[in-house]
Amino acid sequence: MKVDSQTLTIPNLYSGSASLRQARLVTGTAPAGMEHYRVEISQAGKDLAAGLNARQLPVGAVIHDLGARPYFTEEIDQSLNRVLNGKPKEVQEAVNYLIGNNLMPDGTVSDEGERAALLESGLSQAQFIADNYMAGDEAGEFLAAVNQIAAYARTRTVDPETGRASYLNLHRKPEGAPDDYIDVDYMMKRYDPEAAAAIAKIYANLHNGTGDGSGIAGIMAAFTRKMAENPQWIEEYRAEAAHAREALTSGPIDNRFAGANTANMASFLSDMNDRIRNSAFENTDFLSRNLEYFAMVLRPRS
């Protein structure tokens, strides 16, 4: 099983400006740690283990919970929240569907060629949503966020020995924070994991009622001194953050389905299926089935 650091509920220890003196304790679901691993065993994997391949499910079968959306960065998350606010439930679920099944499919899709084709189909599905459910700046902001997720997905590498998938680390940066913002939580986990573990333990004791939180301030102060004594840590952090920003905004992704007719769903499905049939894949069921599901999720429901 591949562990996703984003699913572990642990304290986000610090938030605030670049000034370490302004750090404060907060709680919540922490984004990526030093390495960014994702769970690649999902409901599809459970179905597969039970002898049922999700690609063989009939259209009209129950779609698994699409209410949750993976977290990538605060900027992406807030952009999607803004553009999807007030949109019909089926539109919100269709966006979650294309993110989870096209841009970031789980480990049951191991073929890199299939993953690339699904990603590109997902970009065209996003274009359909933008053209039919959004207007003006909304569409541009939505597509920019989707393209950043797609760029992030393309950083995926797989360890040949363990089979573990990893992605470019995305440093936590609250929306509106200055460019020189430092994620001290990440810094402590990377450069002083014993201190990070100690704070996590204190927080756990505080949460379950067996502690009062004492000791956190001292650990934070000690780590602040260590950071001041090791300025290269911040230099390395900023270089990594700059690399991540560049990777997410490197430009448009080549898409074999670009330009598909988005006038209405019937035209979109017809054009996309023509392109799928003309693709280089011997078996295109994975693409056509994915497209059918997308259309089904977008169908208005009472």
Long-range contacts (C-beta under 8 A, 24 or more apart in sequence): 1-39, 1-41, 2-37, 2-38, 2-39, 2-40, 2-41, 2-107, 2-163, 2-164, 2-165, 3-37, 3-39, 4-37, 4-38, 4-39, 5-30, 5-31, 5-32, 5-33, 5-35, 5-36, 5-37, 6-30, 6-31, 6-32, 6-38, 6-70, 6-71, 7-39, 10-200, 10-203, 11-185, 11-199, 11-200, 11-203, 12-172, 12-185, 13-184, 13-185, 13-188, 13-196, 13-199, 13-220, 14-183, 14-184, 14-185, 14-220, 15-174, 17-177, 17-178, 17-181, 18-178, 18-180, 18-181, 18-182, 20-182, 20-184, 20-224, 20-227, 21-224, 23-184, 23-220, 23-224, 25-203, 25-213, 25-216, 27-203, 29-71, 30-172, 30-185, 31-71, 31-73, 31-170, 31-172, 32-169, 32-170, 32-171, 32-172, 33-186, 33-189, 34-169, 34-186, 34-189, 34-190, 35-166, 35-169, 36-166, 36-167, 36-168, 36-169, 36-170, 37-164, 37-165, 37-166, 37-167, 38-104, 38-165, 38-167, 39-106, 40-106, 40-107, 40-108, 40-165, 41-106, 41-107, 42-100, 42-106, 42-108, 44-106, 44-108, 45-106, 45-107, 45-108, 48-108, 54-108, 55-285, 55-286, 55-289, 59-289, 59-292, 59-293, 59-296, 60-296, 63-93, 63-97, 63-293, 63-296, 63-297, 66-93, 66-94, 66-96, 66-97, 66-100, 66-297, 67-93, 67-96, 68-96, 69-95, 69-96, 69-99, 69-100, 70-99, 70-100, 70-104, 72-148, 72-149, 72-152, 72-170, 73-148, 73-170, 73-172, 73-173, 73-248, 74-172, 74-173, 74-174, 74-175, 75-145, 75-173, 75-175, 76-145, 76-148, 76-149, 78-175, 79-141, 79-142, 79-144, 79-145, 80-142, 80-145, 82-138, 82-141, 83-134, 83-138, 83-141, 83-142, 83-145, 84-142, 87-133, 88-133, 88-300, 89-301, 90-297, 90-298, 90-299, 90-300, 90-301, 91-129, 91-133, 91-298, 93-297, 94-125, 94-129, 94-294, 94-297, 94-298, 95-126, 95-129, 97-293, 97-294, 97-297, 98-122, 98-125, 98-126, 98-146, 98-294, 99-146, 99-149, 101-290, 101-293, 102-290, 103-146, 103-149, 103-150, 103-153, 104-149, 104-153, 107-163, 107-165, 109-286, 113-281, 114-281, 114-286, 115-156, 117-256, 117-279, 117-281, 117-286, 117-287, 118-286, 118-287, 118-290, 119-150, 119-153, 119-154, 119-253, 120-253, 120-254, 120-255, 120-256, 120-257, 120-258, 121-257, 121-272, 121-276, 121-287, 121-290, 121-291, 122-146, 122-150, 123-147, 123-150, 123-253, 123-255, 123-257, 123-258, 124-255, 124-257, 124-258, 124-260, 124-272, 125-291, 125-294, 127-260, 127-262, 128-260, 128-262, 128-265, 128-268, 129-298, 131-262, 132-262, 132-264, 147-252, 147-253, 148-248, 148-249, 150-253, 151-247, 151-248, 151-249, 151-250, 151-253, 152-247, 152-248, 154-253, 155-247, 168-243, 168-244, 168-247, 169-240, 169-244, 170-244, 171-237, 171-240, 171-241, 171-244, 173-241, 180-238, 182-234, 182-237, 183-237, 184-223, 184-227, 186-237, 187-223, 187-227, 187-233, 187-234, 187-237, 188-223, 190-233, 191-226, 191-227, 191-230, 191-233, 192-223, 192-226, 195-219, 195-222, 195-223, 265-295, 265-298, 269-295
